[in-house]
């Protein structure tokens, strides 16, 4: 972490110029101060203010460097998009029913209750014909804002699950870094591809939404529409499933606040979202597709104010989380016994 040190005023007098050094001391006239004017005073005040300002250290730069969980009792602190995680638990790289993706990001940490729910979903989804979960980002070891990607996922209560079925073998680390997820959309990007998005996908999302502790399931608007069409008469679970930008290759589950100190997700209002809401979302997606593409080689990286959170904007307890010693992570009993890259029996 870079520490800004403000230099003290230099007490050493400025040496005379060569011309002044040749003159007798008495002949060197003291510089006369300029007459103050209202305009000059304002300019000088702005300059002084800029000199006194210290560069802001963003919370994402601090939390992004944490490699292990804080040695504290498990606790989610703050809001999903402005908080941190104490006592986080790491989801093993591979288990009997799941594998974590993009391990180099070190974002497979969460509140123990979320980790337990992910393992439960991985196991129970097999009843629906789903072979196992490929788990994307959960949270950083101590939560907090991320250097890239999500604005949420800060308190260990959010998780991304790929809509690509898990293969019948343990992927190598390189494969888990490089394999690309499968989009569920057709060429229009306004509807799902029926050859890719299957009844098994519907059953998996429905099961995730059925758990009482799950507050939201976020999906692409086209996937939401497909779920509405496939739901049949059992539609209660659709209320939790809401459309959002992106999320065409994975879905995002968010569980409720399990302890004091974290802000609860507001309850769902209105209907199941299968009418005007999803229609309006698809219109917005269609409009966005008509915007001109950026020039080749130009990468636009949004950096909105909500991504530029400083430590002072987070709950005070997050400073304790960040400064706490690292916890010893126990070996996960569910770690796959088969070596990386081998075929599951």
C-alpha positions as CSV (number, residue, x, y, z in Angstrom):
1,X,0.0,0.0,0.0
2,X,1.4,3.4,-1.0
3,X,1.7,5.8,2.0
4,X,1.5,9.5,1.2
5,X,4.0,11.5,3.2
6,X,3.6,15.3,3.2
7,X,6.9,17.0,3.1
8,X,7.7,19.6,5.8
9,X,8.5,23.2,4.7
10,X,12.2,23.5,3.8
11,X,13.9,25.8,6.4
12,X,17.0,26.3,4.3
13,X,17.0,29.8,2.7
14,X,17.1,30.0,-1.1
15,X,20.7,30.6,-2.3
16,X,21.3,34.0,-4.1
17,X,21.6,34.1,-7.9
18,X,25.1,34.6,-9.4
19,X,24.2,38.2,-10.1
20,X,23.0,38.8,-6.5
21,X,26.1,37.1,-5.1
22,X,28.4,39.7,-6.7
23,X,26.5,42.7,-5.2
24,X,27.1,44.0,-1.7
25,X,24.6,42.6,0.7
26,X,22.9,45.9,1.3
27,X,22.3,46.3,-2.4
28,X,20.2,43.2,-2.7
29,X,16.7,44.6,-2.3
30,X,14.1,42.4,-0.6
31,X,11.3,41.4,-3.0
32,X,8.2,43.4,-2.6
33,X,4.9,41.5,-2.2
34,X,2.4,42.0,-4.9
35,X,-0.7,43.9,-4.1
36,X,-3.5,41.6,-3.2
37,X,-6.6,41.7,-5.4
38,X,-9.8,39.7,-5.0
39,X,-9.1,37.8,-8.2
40,X,-5.5,36.9,-7.1
41,X,-6.8,35.9,-3.6
42,X,-9.2,33.4,-5.1
43,X,-6.5,31.9,-7.4
44,X,-4.1,31.6,-4.5
45,X,-6.7,30.0,-2.3
46,X,-7.4,27.4,-5.0
47,X,-3.7,26.7,-5.4
48,X,-3.2,26.3,-1.6
49,X,-6.2,24.0,-1.5
50,X,-4.7,21.8,-4.2
51,X,-1.4,21.6,-2.4
52,X,-3.1,20.5,0.8
53,X,-5.2,17.8,-1.0
54,X,-3.8,14.2,-0.6
55,X,-4.4,11.7,-3.4
56,X,-7.3,9.5,-2.6
57,X,-6.5,5.8,-1.9
58,X,-9.4,3.8,-3.3
59,X,-10.7,0.9,-1.2
60,X,-10.6,-1.4,-4.2
61,X,-6.8,-1.1,-4.3
62,X,-6.5,-2.1,-0.6
63,X,-9.0,-5.0,-0.6
64,X,-7.7,-6.2,-3.9
65,X,-4.3,-6.9,-2.3
66,X,-5.7,-9.1,0.6
67,X,-4.7,-12.7,-0.1
68,X,-6.5,-14.4,2.8
69,X,-9.5,-13.9,5.1
70,X,-9.4,-11.8,8.2
71,X,-9.1,-13.8,11.5
72,X,-12.5,-12.6,12.8
73,X,-15.9,-14.2,13.4
74,X,-17.8,-14.6,10.1
75,X,-19.8,-11.4,9.4
76,X,-21.1,-9.6,6.4
77,X,-20.7,-5.8,6.9
78,X,-22.5,-3.1,5.0
79,X,-24.4,-3.3,1.7
80,X,-23.8,-5.7,-1.1
81,X,-22.2,-2.9,-3.2
82,X,-20.5,-1.0,-0.3
83,X,-19.1,-3.2,2.4
84,X,-16.7,-6.0,3.4
85,X,-16.4,-9.5,4.8
86,X,-15.0,-10.7,8.1
87,X,-14.1,-14.4,8.6
88,X,-14.7,-15.4,5.0
89,X,-14.6,-19.1,3.9
90,X,-12.9,-20.3,0.8
91,X,-14.8,-22.6,-1.6
92,X,-12.5,-25.4,-2.6
93,X,-11.2,-25.4,-6.1
94,X,-13.1,-28.6,-6.8
95,X,-15.6,-30.8,-5.0
96,X,-17.8,-33.7,-5.9
97,X,-20.4,-31.4,-7.6
98,X,-18.6,-28.2,-8.4
99,X,-15.5,-26.5,-9.7
100,X,-14.4,-22.9,-9.3
101,X,-13.5,-20.8,-12.4
102,X,-10.8,-18.2,-12.9
103,X,-8.8,-19.2,-9.7
104,X,-6.1,-16.6,-10.3
105,X,-8.7,-13.9,-9.3
106,X,-8.9,-15.3,-5.8
107,X,-12.6,-14.5,-5.6
108,X,-14.0,-17.8,-4.3
109,X,-14.5,-16.5,-0.7
110,X,-17.9,-16.0,1.0
111,X,-19.8,-16.0,4.2
112,X,-20.0,-19.6,5.5
113,X,-23.8,-19.6,4.9
114,X,-23.4,-18.8,1.2
115,X,-20.6,-21.4,0.8
116,X,-22.9,-24.0,2.4
117,X,-25.8,-23.0,0.1
118,X,-23.6,-23.3,-3.0
119,X,-22.6,-26.8,-2.0
120,X,-26.2,-27.7,-1.4
121,X,-27.3,-26.4,-4.8
122,X,-24.4,-28.2,-6.5
123,X,-25.6,-31.5,-4.9
124,X,-29.4,-31.1,-5.2
125,X,-29.2,-29.8,-8.8
126,X,-28.3,-33.4,-9.9
127,X,-31.9,-34.3,-9.2
128,X,-32.8,-32.0,-12.1
129,X,-30.3,-33.6,-14.4
130,X,-27.6,-30.9,-13.9
131,X,-24.1,-32.4,-13.8
132,X,-22.5,-29.9,-11.4
133,X,-21.7,-26.2,-10.9
134,X,-19.0,-24.1,-12.5
135,X,-18.8,-21.3,-9.9
136,X,-17.6,-17.9,-11.0
137,X,-16.9,-14.9,-8.8
138,X,-18.1,-14.9,-5.2
139,X,-16.0,-12.3,-3.2
140,X,-12.5,-11.4,-2.4
141,X,-10.9,-12.8,0.8
142,X,-12.0,-9.8,2.8
143,X,-14.8,-8.7,0.5
144,X,-14.8,-5.0,-0.4
145,X,-14.7,-3.3,-3.7
146,X,-12.9,-5.1,-6.6
147,X,-10.3,-3.7,-8.8
148,X,-12.1,-5.0,-11.9
149,X,-15.6,-6.2,-12.7
150,X,-18.4,-6.2,-10.2
151,X,-19.8,-3.3,-8.2
152,X,-21.5,-5.8,-5.8
153,X,-20.0,-9.0,-4.5
154,X,-18.5,-7.1,-1.6
155,X,-19.9,-8.8,1.5
156,X,-19.7,-12.5,0.7
157,X,-23.4,-12.9,-0.1
158,X,-23.3,-12.9,-3.9
159,X,-22.1,-15.6,-6.3
160,X,-22.1,-16.1,-10.0
161,X,-22.9,-19.6,-11.5
162,X,-22.0,-20.4,-15.1
163,X,-24.8,-21.7,-17.3
164,X,-22.2,-24.0,-18.9
165,X,-22.7,-27.5,-17.5
166,X,-19.7,-28.9,-15.5
167,X,-17.8,-31.5,-17.6
168,X,-17.4,-35.1,-16.3
169,X,-13.8,-34.5,-15.2
170,X,-11.8,-32.2,-13.1
171,X,-10.5,-29.4,-15.3
172,X,-6.9,-28.4,-15.1
173,X,-6.1,-25.0,-13.6
174,X,-5.2,-23.7,-17.0
175,X,-8.5,-24.8,-18.4
176,X,-10.4,-23.1,-15.6
177,X,-8.5,-19.9,-16.4
178,X,-9.0,-20.1,-20.2
179,X,-12.3,-21.9,-21.0
180,X,-14.9,-19.5,-22.2
181,X,-18.5,-19.7,-20.9
182,X,-21.3,-20.4,-23.3
183,X,-23.7,-17.6,-24.1
184,X,-27.4,-18.5,-23.9
185,X,-28.4,-15.9,-26.5
186,X,-29.1,-16.3,-30.2
187,X,-27.7,-14.1,-32.9
188,X,-30.2,-11.3,-32.2
189,X,-29.0,-11.1,-28.5
190,X,-32.7,-10.5,-27.7
191,X,-33.8,-14.1,-27.2
192,X,-32.3,-17.4,-25.9
193,X,-31.0,-20.0,-28.3
194,X,-33.3,-23.0,-27.8
195,X,-30.5,-25.3,-28.9
196,X,-28.4,-24.1,-25.9
197,X,-30.9,-23.0,-23.2
198,X,-32.6,-26.2,-22.1
199,X,-35.2,-27.3,-19.5
200,X,-32.2,-28.3,-17.3
201,X,-31.2,-24.6,-17.2
202,X,-34.7,-23.7,-16.2
203,X,-34.8,-26.3,-13.4
204,X,-31.4,-25.1,-12.1
205,X,-32.4,-21.5,-11.8
206,X,-35.8,-22.5,-10.4
207,X,-34.1,-24.6,-7.7
208,X,-31.7,-21.7,-6.8
209,X,-34.7,-19.3,-6.5
210,X,-36.6,-21.7,-4.3
211,X,-34.3,-21.5,-1.4
212,X,-35.7,-19.2,1.3
213,X,-32.4,-17.5,2.0
214,X,-32.0,-16.5,-1.6
215,X,-33.2,-13.0,-2.0
216,X,-32.5,-12.4,-5.7
217,X,-31.5,-14.3,-8.9
218,X,-30.3,-12.0,-11.6
219,X,-30.3,-13.0,-15.3
220,X,-30.3,-11.5,-18.7
221,X,-33.7,-10.1,-19.8
222,X,-33.9,-12.7,-22.6
223,X,-33.3,-15.5,-20.1
224,X,-36.0,-14.0,-17.8
225,X,-38.5,-14.0,-20.7
226,X,-37.6,-17.6,-21.4
227,X,-38.1,-18.6,-17.8
228,X,-41.5,-16.8,-17.8
229,X,-42.6,-18.8,-20.8
230,X,-41.3,-22.1,-19.4
231,X,-42.6,-21.7,-15.8
232,X,-46.1,-23.1,-16.3
233,X,-48.5,-22.8,-13.3
234,X,-45.8,-22.8,-10.6
235,X,-44.7,-19.2,-10.9
236,X,-44.0,-18.2,-7.3
237,X,-40.2,-18.5,-7.7
238,X,-40.2,-16.1,-10.7
239,X,-40.7,-13.1,-8.3
240,X,-37.1,-13.4,-7.1
241,X,-35.7,-13.7,-10.7
242,X,-35.0,-10.2,-12.0
243,X,-33.5,-9.0,-15.3
244,X,-30.2,-7.1,-15.4
245,X,-27.5,-6.1,-17.9
246,X,-25.1,-8.8,-19.0
247,X,-25.7,-12.2,-17.3
248,X,-26.2,-14.0,-20.5
249,X,-23.6,-16.8,-19.7
250,X,-24.2,-17.0,-15.9
251,X,-26.8,-16.2,-13.3
252,X,-26.2,-14.4,-10.0
253,X,-27.6,-15.5,-6.7
254,X,-27.8,-13.2,-3.7
255,X,-28.7,-14.5,-0.2
256,X,-30.1,-12.5,2.7
257,X,-28.2,-10.8,5.4
258,X,-27.3,-13.5,8.0
259,X,-26.2,-11.2,10.8
260,X,-26.5,-7.7,12.3
261,X,-24.4,-5.1,10.6
262,X,-25.3,-5.8,7.0
263,X,-28.1,-4.1,5.1
264,X,-31.0,-6.3,3.9
265,X,-32.1,-6.5,0.3
266,X,-35.5,-4.8,-0.1
267,X,-38.4,-7.2,-0.7
268,X,-39.6,-7.7,-4.2
269,X,-42.4,-5.3,-5.2
270,X,-45.0,-5.7,-7.9
271,X,-45.7,-8.8,-10.0
272,X,-43.5,-11.6,-11.2
273,X,-41.8,-9.4,-13.8
274,X,-43.0,-11.3,-16.8
275,X,-45.0,-8.5,-18.3
276,X,-44.1,-4.9,-18.9
277,X,-40.8,-5.1,-16.9
278,X,-39.2,-7.7,-19.0
279,X,-40.6,-6.1,-22.2
280,X,-39.1,-2.7,-21.3
281,X,-35.7,-4.4,-20.4
282,X,-35.6,-6.0,-23.9
283,X,-36.3,-2.6,-25.5
284,X,-33.4,-1.1,-23.6
285,X,-31.1,-4.0,-24.7
286,X,-32.2,-3.5,-28.3
287,X,-31.5,0.2,-28.1
288,X,-28.1,-0.5,-26.7
289,X,-27.3,-2.8,-29.6
290,X,-27.8,0.1,-32.1
291,X,-25.1,2.3,-30.5
292,X,-22.0,2.6,-32.5
293,X,-19.2,0.2,-31.7
294,X,-15.9,1.7,-30.3
295,X,-13.0,2.1,-32.7
296,X,-10.8,-1.0,-33.1
297,X,-8.2,-1.2,-30.4
298,X,-10.1,1.2,-28.1
299,X,-11.2,-0.4,-24.9
300,X,-13.8,1.5,-22.9
301,X,-13.5,0.8,-19.2
302,X,-16.3,2.4,-17.1
303,X,-15.0,3.9,-13.9
304,X,-18.1,5.4,-12.3
305,X,-18.1,7.1,-8.9
306,X,-19.6,4.0,-7.2
307,X,-16.4,2.2,-8.2
308,X,-14.2,4.9,-6.7
309,X,-15.1,4.2,-3.1
310,X,-12.7,5.3,-0.4
311,X,-12.3,3.6,3.0
312,X,-14.1,6.5,4.6
313,X,-17.2,5.7,2.6
314,X,-17.3,2.1,3.9
315,X,-18.5,1.0,7.3
316,X,-15.9,1.8,10.0
317,X,-15.6,-1.9,10.8
318,X,-14.1,-2.5,7.3
319,X,-10.9,-0.8,8.5
320,X,-10.7,-3.5,11.3
321,X,-11.3,-6.2,8.7
322,X,-8.5,-4.9,6.5
323,X,-6.0,-4.5,9.3
324,X,-6.7,-7.8,11.0
325,X,-4.2,-10.7,10.8
326,X,-4.8,-13.5,8.3
327,X,-6.9,-16.4,9.4
328,X,-5.6,-20.0,9.0
329,X,-7.8,-21.6,6.4
330,X,-8.7,-25.2,7.3
331,X,-8.5,-27.8,4.6
332,X,-11.9,-28.2,2.9
333,X,-13.1,-31.7,3.5
334,X,-15.0,-31.6,0.2
335,X,-11.9,-31.1,-1.9
336,X,-12.0,-33.6,-4.7
337,X,-9.8,-36.6,-4.0
338,X,-8.9,-37.1,-7.6
339,X,-5.8,-35.2,-9.0
340,X,-6.3,-32.1,-11.1
341,X,-7.0,-32.9,-14.7
342,X,-8.2,-36.5,-14.1
343,X,-11.6,-38.0,-14.9
344,X,-14.2,-38.2,-12.2
345,X,-15.3,-41.7,-11.3
